[in-house]
Each structure stands twice: as structure tokens, then as C-alpha cells.
């Protein structure tokens, strides 16, 4: 059995580095793929791994948006000379199926953190003339693509003279990077100020292990970016939000040159734009603190980005007035008042809802804002029926970040557990504005000190002149 395992190079896009491992692990679990790590993944844009079947490689690449491409690795070395020596000693039975006279080929040269001219690339290709390639060259649509990669580290403004690592192998599959451009917010019909970046939306859908036929919910749906990603991977999507104006596209446009919303802007229009309308169930105006789903209704996954109270308000239906009663004649035209829906309560409700309405084995994937200096895993939201399986950071500023959390439901909850949350969550919104005010005060004090110092220097210079 061990003889069937082959070594592969997974080559990643050098962005959202923290999210790679969580995405790949989720996809391995989703497709029940067995993958061996030959080296522990680090910050480099590549992993060296083994698969028992090339079908597994294609399956993984068909869903990953972090992965650029995958090579069957034939040679790897610290120097170019050593690479060629190793490549010449590769058993013929490995290369022979791809070097037949009827198979066309091409060789690509890629560098990381260093630019090669076309002539330099051709010179590199010529060094592989000893390979027993018998078929014709085809640069547009070859049967076999061979890749040579030189890795110069990750510091682009000061690369070394010689590469740290060199690789050579057969291209097997490319990741789903082209989908990021296809779903770009620049060309999307309906967007808002907080519409999720397509790459992050797709990463969330992958971490939720969305598959064909799943029913997916976003309880803070906004303009539906997460629904688009989930629908693309085969999910039937539902969304809810308390913001009536947003769901009906009556808010101020987010695009700079757009003065008013078009009449046909909607989440449904987005789904239609990407030929996903058949995956769209509905979006509903709903206060998440008062869910209206049947107790026995269950979702395969919940994917969401709850509001933090910074760019979008954290609100729920309510009033500060005591014993408030609406007269019956006013009910048809009554617009309910809203009160603050604190972050602690939002995540308490979200996890309790997920424990109740997720299928066992289903995932809830959500963003959670933190102050970086205060962060500790014990301060994350938790629930006894949900297991934290992934926790990745996206840095927002010097002081703040948000973490993408993935929880998997491990068992049904008891009634007591539906109301349980085991951590004290910091009120991000309150601390955020307190920190901003402190920063402003520090800036004003610094400016005042500089003005005072400059004034004293000016007086000293005047005295010297006199």
C-alpha cells in the first residue's frame, strides 16, 4: 500500500496565510481525503505532502481558493545543480507515462520574490534538455505541463542572489483562484459597505464544508455575499437581517459614483447574476434575538459575519420605555423601536441557536472581533455542544483584528445548555471607541508638546540673534 503514495508540492497564493491550514483541513474532512504532511506547514507558500491517489489531489484543488496549483514533485533541492542530479536519478517508471511520443508538453518557469526575463526563463528551460521528452511542444494546450520553481523567500525588496529552494515536477491541478475574480465586488450587482470579500466568503463556505444539497443560513445576511459563495458550492441558501432598508436595497449606494440604488438591486439579483437563482430560497426581515424558526428545523451549516457596532449597528427590537403598549389602530403602520444588541448577547444567541438548529456534524463559521493585546482563546465564545475546530486571525489594524471561528456541533443540547455560554466576552464596540478617544487624546497631547517645544526653540533662536 505504501508504494502507491506519491509526493506532491502544494503551491499557495501568498495571502491570508493563516487561513490555509483551516481551509485545507476542512476540505480533507469534507471529501474524506487522507493526506500526509512530510513537513510541518510554515509561512512559506508551499507544503510538501503525500497522497495515495491523484484523484484526491484533483478533488482538493477543485474547491480550494488558497491553493494556486499542485505538482507531482520529482525533484527538490537547495541548489540548482543538486536538483538536476536528483532529477536524473528519478526512476524511469515515474516519468515514462508522460514522455511518450504522442504526448505534447511544455515546461514553465516560475520564481517567487524574484523576476526573470523571458530570455532567462528560456535559458533555464534549456538546462532540462537531458529529459527524455519525445512528444511535440505545445505551449497553449499541452498534454503534460512540467514546472520548474525557484523560491527566493518572502522578502521581495531584498531577495538573495541564489534561491533557497528549487523544485521540479509535473503539474497536476490548479486551485479555484479564478473564482475570486468572477465573484468580484467590483462587478457585483448589489453590494453594501460591509459586503464580504469574495475570497474570504469562499474560505468561509469551505470551512463550513458546504456540499451539494445542503441548507445554509446567514442570520446577519446584509447584501448576501456569503450566500453567493455557499450557493456556488451547491448549498440552498437562506438569510435573515433586521435591516429592512438594506434587504430592500433602499440604503445609500456604496459605490462612489452611484447616486441612487437601481430598482432591480437585491440579493436575488446577485444570485441571478451568477446563475445561482435556483439555489436561492429567500431572505427574511428578522430580529435574530427572537428567532422564528420551528424548533425541529435544522440547517447543515451557518455562515455569518455578525455586526460589531462600528460600521453596522448592533440592534434588536425593543424599547427602554416601561409597560409600552401599542394601540390596536396603530399596529398596521407601526415601526418597532430598536435598542442596543450587545456583542456578548449576539454571540450567546448565535451559539445557542447553532446548538439547537444545526445538524450534528454541521458547522457554524463566524467572525469575532478582538483587541490584539487582550486576546486569549479563553475569551472566545463557546458552547458545550460545539467544538472549536478552527481559529484564524485577520489583522485589521495595529490594535484590532478579527478571528474566523469554526465550530462543529458534536451532540444535541439539553434545555439548560441552550442558554449556556462559558466565557465572558469583551464588549468590542465600547472598547473600540474608548481606545479611539484615548488615541485622539494622546495625539492632541503630542501635538501640544511639539508646538511647545518648537515655540521654546524659536525663542532661543531669537535670543541668539539678538
Secondary structure as GFF3:
##gff-version 3
##sequence-region A 1 466
A	DSSP	three_ten_helix	2	4	.	.	.	ID=ss1
A	DSSP	beta_strand	6	12	.	.	.	ID=ss2
A	DSSP	three_ten_helix	17	19	.	.	.	ID=ss3
A	DSSP	alpha_helix	20	31	.	.	.	ID=ss4
A	DSSP	beta_strand	35	37	.	.	.	ID=ss5
A	DSSP	beta_strand	46	51	.	.	.	ID=ss6
A	DSSP	alpha_helix	54	61	.	.	.	ID=ss7
A	DSSP	beta_strand	67	77	.	.	.	ID=ss8
A	DSSP	alpha_helix	80	88	.	.	.	ID=ss9
A	DSSP	alpha_helix	92	96	.	.	.	ID=ss10
A	DSSP	beta_strand	105	112	.	.	.	ID=ss11
A	DSSP	alpha_helix	118	126	.	.	.	ID=ss12
A	DSSP	beta_strand	144	151	.	.	.	ID=ss13
A	DSSP	three_ten_helix	156	158	.	.	.	ID=ss14
A	DSSP	beta_strand	165	174	.	.	.	ID=ss15
A	DSSP	alpha_helix	178	182	.	.	.	ID=ss16
A	DSSP	three_ten_helix	185	187	.	.	.	ID=ss17
A	DSSP	alpha_helix	198	207	.	.	.	ID=ss18
A	DSSP	beta_strand	215	218	.	.	.	ID=ss19
A	DSSP	alpha_helix	225	232	.	.	.	ID=ss20
A	DSSP	beta_strand	236	241	.	.	.	ID=ss21
A	DSSP	alpha_helix	244	247	.	.	.	ID=ss22
A	DSSP	alpha_helix	267	273	.	.	.	ID=ss23
A	DSSP	three_ten_helix	277	279	.	.	.	ID=ss24
A	DSSP	beta_strand	280	285	.	.	.	ID=ss25
A	DSSP	three_ten_helix	288	290	.	.	.	ID=ss26
A	DSSP	beta_strand	299	304	.	.	.	ID=ss27
A	DSSP	beta_strand	315	317	.	.	.	ID=ss28
A	DSSP	three_ten_helix	328	333	.	.	.	ID=ss29
A	DSSP	beta_strand	338	340	.	.	.	ID=ss30
A	DSSP	alpha_helix	343	357	.	.	.	ID=ss31
A	DSSP	beta_strand	358	371	.	.	.	ID=ss32
A	DSSP	three_ten_helix	372	374	.	.	.	ID=ss33
A	DSSP	three_ten_helix	377	379	.	.	.	ID=ss34
A	DSSP	beta_strand	386	395	.	.	.	ID=ss35
A	DSSP	beta_strand	400	409	.	.	.	ID=ss36
A	DSSP	three_ten_helix	417	419	.	.	.	ID=ss37
A	DSSP	alpha_helix	428	465	.	.	.	ID=ss38
###
